[in-house]
Each structure stands twice: as structure tokens, then as C-alpha cells.
Amino acid sequence: MPSKRRLRWVAVPVGIAAAVALAGCTPTELHGFLPGFVEDGTAATNQTDRVASLWVNSWIVLLIVGLITWGLMGWAAIAYRRRKGQTGLPVQMRYNMPIEIFYTAIPLILVLGMFFFTARDQAEIETQWGDDADVEITAIGKQWAFDFMYAGEDDDLSDAVWTMGVQAQPDAEGNVDTEKLPTLVLPVDQKVHISLQSRDVVHSFWIIDFLYKKDMYIGKDNSWSFIPTRVGEYDGKCAELCGEYHSMMLFNVKVVEQDEYDAYIETLRDEGNTGDIADAYDRLSNNPGTGAPEAASEEEGE
């Protein structure tokens, strides 16, 4: 059996080699090659690093379990292989209580551990700002684009400003002009609360670099709170199959400084894009038993 001194001499170079290898990793590699990080390690939101850490640590645990499992399978296949001259079945082993406890308890501990960390992080991510939000926005999904409405003073939707988007329009070669896509503008380092709604079917609101997505339902509001922490432009899309042109349901996200955000809001106000559009053009606006929509009734009267 090797002495403790010898084991220490083995552990030291292994530890140094591991440290050097990790030091040479870029932030992208350290975060599991997920989007949302730049070279200096700055995350896109206050939640991005939490999501990436949960992802990477889960994979590390799973890989360790996999390596141990594969190693034991290989060892058993070699150690208990049929030797030359052997016939019949090998000695059958039954009711090895320590082994049975081991392969029952260890998976249970792993599952409970992963559940605990996932539930803990999800609870933090799903915490909503409520009245403490600096910015209140309503994102509305529709076939096949997004509308964005920014609440006015004191979160008053009657004084809100908005933009209504159209789906991506690819050219003959399939290229999309991103400048014509719906754009969500967010102020950096501010508490943002987004109310997620749908005009028709189920959609999913996904900002790729933010490493999070949430469904949008008709008749049931969903919400998401976060802090954008890095100025820049990001891609967004619908992540729920919602019909023929689902792949064209794209949008841009621009995180800007506060003064630029304020100027953008004033531009929308100057253009006359004001008022509450949450219920405008909802496909299911005429609920059962309420009759035809008001506009249709007026046309019939004429």
C-alpha cells in the first residue's frame, strides 16, 4: 500500500495541472459553452450565471456517475469473464445487502440533491419584483410575431406606449432583415418585470442569451423578473411550436443605458403609439355566450 507521503506527491502535480487547465478556460468554456457571457465573464442578466452554474454542475455530477458506472461495468466484464476450460454458469451471488443498500441509497441521494439545487435556483429565478420593479413591460405573443407595451407613469396602462411587430420576412435566399423584426428595448441595471400574454395559441418567450424562457397563454398571464446587466443586442424567438410560420416568430432585444431607454419611450409617445393594447386583436375575444364582437355587430347593423 503506498504511503501517505507518496500520495501527496501524486496529488500535488495533479492539482496543479487541473488548476492550470481551468485557468486556461474561457468564460464560455467555464459556463458549459452556453451563450450569455462575454470574454470578461460578464453575464447578460442577474440570473444567467445561476442558470449556467446549475447546468454545468449537474453535468459534472452526471459525468462522474457515468464514469464510475462505466468503469464498474468494464471491470466486471473483464474480472468475471469466462476463462479457458470453464464450463457452466459461474457462482451466483445473491442478497449482498451492502451492495443493494449502496445502489439504492446513492441514486436517491443524487436525485434529492439535484432536486434541492434546482428547486432553490428556480425559486430565486421565479421571484417577481412586483411593485418594486423599475420597468413594467407587457410582451404579447401572436401568430407569428410579438407586441411590446411599456407601462406609463405609476404603471398606468392607459398611458402606456407600444410597438406592434410582424413576423420575419425572409428574402428569396432565406435571409431575414433583422432591422425589421420586433424589438424589445430594456434599460441596463434596472429591475424589469415582463408580463407575458398571448393573443391566440400557446407561445414561448425566449431570449437566448438570458438562458431562460417562459410560456405565453391566452387567458392566463405569466411573468418574468430580471435585471439586464450588460448593454448589447440579443436574439429572441418563440420556443413553442405555434403554427406554420413558427420559425419566423423572431424578435430583437436591445439593452441600453437609461437615457437612451427614456428617449426611446418618448419617441413612441411622439409617434402616437399610446394606450392599452393588451386585448387588441385577441383571436378569442368573443367568449362563449357573449355574442359577436362589437365591431362585427356594428357592421351588421349598417
C-alpha positions as CSV (number, residue, x, y, z in Angstrom):
1,M,0.0,0.0,0.0
2,P,1.5,3.4,-1.0
3,S,2.4,5.7,1.9
4,K,0.5,9.0,2.6
5,R,3.7,10.9,1.6
6,R,3.7,9.3,-1.8
7,L,0.0,10.0,-2.3
8,R,0.7,13.7,-1.5
9,W,3.4,13.9,-4.1
10,V,0.9,12.4,-6.7
11,A,-1.9,14.8,-5.6
12,V,0.2,18.0,-5.8
13,P,1.0,17.8,-9.6
14,V,-2.5,16.6,-10.4
15,G,-4.0,19.6,-8.5
16,I,-1.5,22.0,-10.3
17,A,-2.4,20.5,-13.7
18,A,-6.1,20.8,-13.0
19,A,-5.7,24.5,-11.9
20,V,-3.6,25.3,-15.0
21,A,-6.2,23.7,-17.2
22,L,-9.1,25.6,-15.6
23,A,-7.2,28.8,-15.7
24,G,-6.8,28.4,-19.5
25,C,-10.6,28.1,-19.9
26,T,-12.5,31.0,-21.3
27,P,-15.7,32.2,-19.5
28,T,-17.7,30.4,-22.3
29,E,-16.0,27.1,-21.5
30,L,-16.3,27.5,-17.8
31,H,-20.0,28.1,-18.3
32,G,-20.5,24.9,-20.3
33,F,-20.4,26.7,-23.7
34,L,-23.7,28.3,-23.0
35,P,-24.5,31.7,-24.6
36,G,-24.9,34.8,-22.4
37,F,-21.3,35.5,-21.4
38,V,-18.6,37.7,-23.0
39,E,-14.8,37.2,-22.7
40,D,-14.5,39.1,-19.4
41,G,-17.2,36.8,-17.9
42,T,-19.9,39.4,-17.7
43,A,-23.4,37.8,-17.7
44,A,-26.3,39.1,-19.7
45,T,-28.6,39.2,-16.6
46,N,-28.5,38.8,-12.9
47,Q,-29.9,35.2,-13.3
48,T,-27.7,34.0,-16.2
49,D,-24.8,32.9,-14.0
50,R,-27.1,31.0,-11.7
51,V,-28.7,29.0,-14.6
52,A,-25.3,28.3,-16.1
53,S,-23.8,27.1,-12.8
54,L,-26.8,24.7,-12.3
55,W,-26.3,23.3,-15.8
56,V,-22.5,22.8,-15.5
57,N,-22.6,21.4,-12.0
58,S,-25.3,19.0,-13.0
59,W,-23.3,17.7,-15.9
60,I,-20.2,17.3,-13.7
61,V,-22.1,15.1,-11.3
62,L,-23.7,13.1,-14.1
63,L,-20.3,12.6,-15.8
64,I,-18.7,11.4,-12.6
65,V,-21.6,8.9,-12.0
66,G,-21.3,7.8,-15.7
67,L,-17.5,7.2,-15.4
68,I,-17.9,5.2,-12.2
69,T,-20.7,3.2,-13.7
70,W,-18.9,2.5,-17.0
71,G,-15.7,1.7,-15.0
72,L,-17.5,-0.9,-12.9
73,M,-19.2,-2.4,-15.9
74,G,-15.9,-2.7,-17.7
75,W,-14.2,-4.2,-14.6
76,A,-17.0,-6.7,-14.1
77,A,-16.8,-7.7,-17.8
78,I,-13.1,-8.4,-17.5
79,A,-12.8,-9.8,-14.0
80,Y,-15.7,-12.2,-14.4
81,R,-15.2,-13.3,-18.0
82,R,-15.2,-16.9,-18.8
83,R,-11.7,-18.4,-18.6
84,K,-10.3,-21.2,-20.7
85,G,-11.6,-24.5,-19.5
86,Q,-14.5,-23.2,-17.6
87,T,-18.0,-24.6,-18.2
88,G,-21.4,-24.0,-16.9
89,L,-22.6,-20.9,-15.0
90,P,-20.3,-19.0,-12.7
91,V,-21.1,-18.9,-9.0
92,Q,-24.3,-16.9,-8.5
93,M,-24.2,-14.2,-5.9
94,R,-27.5,-13.1,-4.2
95,Y,-28.7,-10.8,-1.4
96,N,-25.5,-8.8,-1.0
97,M,-27.0,-6.3,1.4
98,P,-24.2,-3.7,1.4
99,I,-24.2,-3.5,-2.4
100,E,-28.0,-3.3,-2.5
101,I,-28.0,-0.5,0.0
102,F,-25.3,1.3,-2.0
103,Y,-27.0,1.2,-5.3
104,T,-30.3,2.2,-3.8
105,A,-29.1,5.0,-1.5
106,I,-26.6,6.7,-3.8
107,P,-29.1,7.3,-6.7
108,L,-31.6,8.5,-4.1
109,I,-29.1,11.0,-2.7
110,L,-28.2,12.2,-6.1
111,V,-31.8,12.7,-7.2
112,L,-32.7,14.5,-3.9
113,G,-29.6,16.7,-4.2
114,M,-30.3,17.7,-7.8
115,F,-33.9,18.4,-6.9
116,F,-32.9,20.6,-4.0
117,F,-30.5,22.8,-6.0
118,T,-32.9,23.0,-8.9
119,A,-35.8,24.0,-6.7
120,R,-33.6,26.5,-4.8
121,D,-32.4,28.2,-8.0
122,Q,-35.9,28.1,-9.6
123,A,-37.4,29.8,-6.6
124,E,-34.8,32.6,-6.9
125,I,-35.3,33.0,-10.7
126,E,-39.1,32.9,-10.3
127,T,-39.2,35.7,-7.7
128,Q,-41.2,38.5,-9.1
129,W,-40.3,42.2,-8.4
130,G,-44.0,43.2,-8.2
131,D,-44.3,46.8,-7.1
132,D,-40.5,47.1,-6.7
133,A,-40.0,46.9,-10.5
134,D,-38.3,49.8,-12.2
135,V,-39.8,48.9,-15.6
136,E,-43.1,47.2,-16.3
137,I,-43.5,45.7,-19.8
138,T,-46.1,43.5,-21.4
139,A,-44.9,41.1,-24.1
140,I,-47.8,39.7,-26.2
141,G,-47.3,36.7,-28.5
142,K,-49.3,36.2,-31.6
143,Q,-49.1,34.2,-34.8
144,W,-46.4,35.0,-35.7
145,A,-44.7,38.0,-34.0
146,F,-44.6,39.9,-30.8
147,D,-46.1,43.1,-29.5
148,F,-44.4,45.1,-26.7
149,M,-46.2,47.5,-24.4
150,Y,-44.3,49.7,-21.9
151,A,-46.3,50.9,-18.9
152,G,-46.6,54.6,-18.2
153,E,-46.3,56.6,-15.0
154,D,-47.3,54.6,-11.9
155,D,-47.6,51.5,-14.1
156,D,-50.7,53.0,-15.7
157,L,-51.5,51.1,-18.9
158,S,-53.8,53.8,-20.2
159,D,-50.7,55.9,-20.5
160,A,-48.6,53.1,-21.9
161,V,-46.6,53.2,-25.2
162,W,-46.2,50.2,-27.5
163,T,-44.9,48.7,-30.7
164,M,-46.7,46.0,-32.7
165,G,-44.5,43.6,-34.7
166,V,-44.8,41.5,-37.8
167,Q,-43.3,38.1,-38.5
168,A,-39.9,37.8,-40.1
169,Q,-39.9,38.3,-43.9
170,P,-37.1,36.2,-45.5
171,D,-35.9,37.0,-49.0
172,A,-35.5,34.5,-51.8
173,E,-32.3,33.1,-50.3
174,G,-33.9,32.8,-46.8
175,N,-32.1,35.7,-45.3
176,V,-34.0,37.8,-42.7
177,D,-33.6,41.5,-42.3
178,T,-33.2,41.7,-38.5
179,E,-33.8,45.5,-38.6
180,K,-37.5,44.9,-39.4
181,L,-38.1,42.4,-36.6
182,P,-40.0,43.5,-33.4
183,T,-37.6,45.0,-30.9
184,L,-37.8,44.9,-27.1
185,V,-35.8,47.7,-25.5
186,L,-34.6,47.3,-21.9
187,P,-32.6,49.7,-19.6
188,V,-29.4,48.2,-18.2
189,D,-29.1,47.6,-14.4
190,Q,-32.8,48.1,-13.8
191,K,-35.4,45.8,-12.3
192,V,-37.5,44.6,-15.2
193,H,-40.8,42.9,-14.9
194,I,-42.4,41.4,-18.0
195,S,-46.0,40.3,-18.2
196,L,-46.3,37.5,-20.8
197,Q,-49.6,37.1,-22.7
198,S,-50.9,35.5,-25.9
199,R,-53.4,36.7,-28.5
200,D,-54.2,33.2,-29.8
201,V,-52.3,29.9,-29.1
202,V,-49.5,29.0,-26.7
203,H,-46.2,30.6,-27.5
204,S,-42.9,30.7,-25.6
205,F,-40.9,33.8,-24.9
206,W,-37.2,33.0,-25.2
207,I,-34.3,35.5,-25.1
208,I,-31.4,33.1,-25.9
209,D,-28.5,34.8,-24.1
210,F,-30.7,35.2,-21.0
211,L,-30.8,31.4,-20.6
212,Y,-34.5,31.4,-19.7
213,K,-37.8,31.0,-21.4
214,K,-41.4,31.1,-20.3
215,D,-44.7,30.1,-21.9
216,M,-47.4,32.6,-23.0
217,Y,-51.0,31.6,-22.7
218,I,-54.3,33.2,-23.7
219,G,-56.5,33.9,-20.8
220,K,-53.7,33.3,-18.3
221,D,-50.9,35.8,-17.6
222,N,-47.3,34.6,-17.0
223,S,-44.4,36.8,-15.8
224,W,-40.7,37.1,-15.6
225,S,-38.5,39.4,-13.5
226,F,-34.8,40.0,-14.0
227,I,-32.1,42.7,-14.3
228,P,-30.2,43.2,-17.6
229,T,-26.6,43.6,-16.6
230,R,-24.8,44.1,-20.0
231,V,-25.5,46.6,-22.7
232,G,-25.8,44.9,-26.1
233,E,-28.1,43.3,-28.6
234,Y,-29.6,39.9,-28.3
235,D,-31.8,37.5,-30.2
236,G,-35.2,36.3,-29.2
237,K,-37.6,33.8,-30.6
238,C,-40.7,31.8,-29.9
239,A,-39.7,28.4,-28.4
240,E,-43.1,26.7,-28.7
241,L,-44.3,25.2,-31.9
242,C,-47.3,27.5,-32.7
243,G,-48.2,27.0,-36.3
244,E,-47.0,27.2,-39.9
245,Y,-44.6,30.2,-39.5
246,H,-43.3,29.4,-36.0
247,S,-39.7,29.6,-37.3
248,M,-40.4,33.2,-38.4
249,M,-41.5,34.4,-34.9
250,L,-38.3,36.2,-34.1
251,F,-37.5,39.4,-32.2
252,N,-34.6,41.6,-31.2
253,V,-33.6,42.7,-27.7
254,K,-31.6,45.9,-27.1
255,V,-30.2,46.6,-23.6
256,V,-29.3,50.3,-23.4
257,E,-28.4,53.0,-21.0
258,Q,-31.3,54.6,-19.0
259,D,-31.2,57.9,-21.0
260,E,-31.4,56.0,-24.3
261,Y,-34.3,54.0,-23.0
262,D,-36.1,57.1,-21.9
263,A,-35.6,58.7,-25.3
264,Y,-37.0,55.6,-27.0
265,I,-40.1,55.7,-24.9
266,E,-40.6,59.3,-25.7
267,T,-40.2,58.5,-29.4
268,L,-43.0,56.0,-29.2
269,R,-45.2,58.6,-27.4
270,D,-44.5,61.2,-30.0
271,E,-45.5,58.7,-32.7
272,G,-48.9,58.4,-31.1
273,N,-48.4,54.7,-30.0
274,T,-50.1,55.1,-26.7
275,G,-52.8,53.3,-24.8
276,D,-53.6,49.7,-23.7
277,I,-53.3,47.1,-26.4
278,A,-53.3,44.0,-24.3
279,D,-56.7,42.9,-25.5
280,A,-56.5,44.3,-29.1
281,Y,-56.9,41.7,-31.8
282,D,-57.2,38.7,-29.5
283,R,-58.5,35.8,-31.5
284,L,-60.7,34.5,-28.7
285,S,-62.0,37.9,-27.6
286,N,-65.7,36.8,-28.0
287,N,-66.1,34.3,-25.2
288,P,-68.9,31.7,-25.4
289,G,-72.3,33.3,-24.7
290,T,-71.2,36.9,-25.2
291,G,-72.3,37.1,-28.9
292,A,-70.4,38.6,-31.7
293,P,-67.6,41.1,-31.3
294,E,-68.8,44.7,-31.0
295,A,-67.2,45.8,-34.3
296,A,-68.9,43.0,-36.2
297,S,-72.3,43.8,-34.7
298,E,-72.0,47.4,-35.8
299,E,-71.2,46.4,-39.4
300,E,-74.2,44.1,-39.5
301,G,-76.4,47.0,-38.3
302,E,-75.3,49.1,-41.2
